[in-house]
Amino acid sequence: MKLKQTNNPLTPSMVDDLRLAASKMTGAERRSFQAEMCLKYCGGSARQTEIVFGWGRKNVQLGLHPRFRTSKSSIKYYKPGVNN
């Protein structure tokens, strides 16, 4: 997959490594990781993250959402069907 040239400090090898790391994670952990990489390398732009890493923009946006930028135990509280 050929990625669009952007103004980021990442080499293609580094992008591949970060994509591999994300692929080993699931759910909230993966979205949180993708959001951190978005903030660090793409200025918080989910669209730019989609271009650079090829990750789904909606997943990155969900990871950036403040409600989900907490611990995993807090995220469980927001699952549908859970009544606390």
N, C-alpha and C positions, 0 to 999 in steps of 0.2 A: 504494500500500500504506500503510495507516494504522498507525502505530507506537504502542505503548503509551507513555503519559507516564512519564518516569523522572526521577530527580534527577541529571541530568548537565548540564554547562555547554554542551552542543552545541545549536546552532540547527538546524532542519530543513535549512537550506542547507548547513551544515557536514557534517551526516550524509550528504547527497547527494554532496558533494565527496569524502568519505572512501570512500564506496561506489564512486564512479567510479574513484578511484585504485586501489582493490583489484581492480576488474574489469579493469584494464589489466595486472595481474600474473598469473603462473601458479605453480602448484606450491608449493614451499617458500618462495619469496619472498612469495607471497600469504598463506600461513599465518603466516609470521613477522610480516608487517605487521598482520594481523588480531589476532594475539596482543599486539602492542605497543599497539594501540588498545584492546584488552580491558583490559590492565593500566593504561593511562593514564586511560581514561574510564569503565570499568565495574568498577573495583576487582578485576580479575582473575577476574570471574565470566563464564564462557562463556555461561551462560544469559541473563544481562543483556545481553551483547554480541549474542546472537541476537535479543533483543527490540528493542534500539536500532538495530542496523545491518541486521538481517535476514540475517546470515551464518549458515551452518551451524554449530551448536554443536560438532559433532565435528571440523570443520576447525580451529576456534579452540582446542579442547582439544589437538589434535595440535600446533598451533603453540606452545602453552604448555608442552608436554612438554620437560623439560630436554635430552633426547637430540637434539631438533631445534632447539634454540635456539643452535646453533653455526653455523659457516660452512658454505656449500654443499658444500665438499669433504668435510667430515665427514659430512654427510647422505648423500652417495653411498656411504659405507662401509656404511650400514645398509640399503641396498636389498636386497631378496630376490634370491637367486641370485648375489650377488657374493661370491666367495671370495678373501680376502686372506691 
